[in-house]
Amino acid sequence: MLNNYQNFYGRTLSDFRDNSLYNKLKSEGLTPFDIREIVGKLESLLLDKDINIFIPQKKN
């Protein structure tokens, strides 16, 4: 979902529902570059908040 932000960045705030994630990101002034940085750092940001990430194992 965050990776799709760049596809919608050119739209105005009125194009989004008031409570949507895209509306919040745009109103905070975040650019697609900002979002790519956040996505790249997401694992470490979560771990800093003691949130562990478990990747499910594929079943054979």
N, C-alpha and C positions, 0 to 999 in steps of 0.2 A: 504494500500500500504506500509506504513512504517513497519507494522507488518511482512510483507513478506520479508523484508530486510535480516533477518537471514537465509532464504532459499537460498539467492543468494550471501551471504557474502564470501563464499569460491572461488568464481569465480574471474578472473582477470579483470582489467579495460577494456581490449580489448574485453571482452565478452559483454560489454554494449555499447549502442549508446553514442556518446560523450556528448549529451545534456540531457541524462537521469538522473532522480533523483538518481538512484542507483549509477551511475558513480560519481555524485557530492558527495554523502555521503561517498563512498569508497575513493575518492581522498582527502576528508577532514580528513580521518583517523578515521571515526566514526565506532564503533563496534556495533553488535546487542544489547549489553548491553546498550550502549549510546542511541540507538534509543528507547529501552524500557523505559528508564528514561524520554526521551523527550515526548514520547506518554503519559506517566503517568502524566506529568506536563503540557501537552498541554493546557488544559483549563485555568490554572492559568497564563501561559505564554501569551496567547491571551488576557486575561482580563487585564494583566499588560500593554498591548499595546492598551487598550480601544477598543478591539474587542469583541463584545458580541456574545454569542452563544445562539441560539434559537433552541430548539428541537421541531420539528413539532408534533402536536397532532394527534394521530391516529383517523381516521374517523370511526364511528360505522357503 
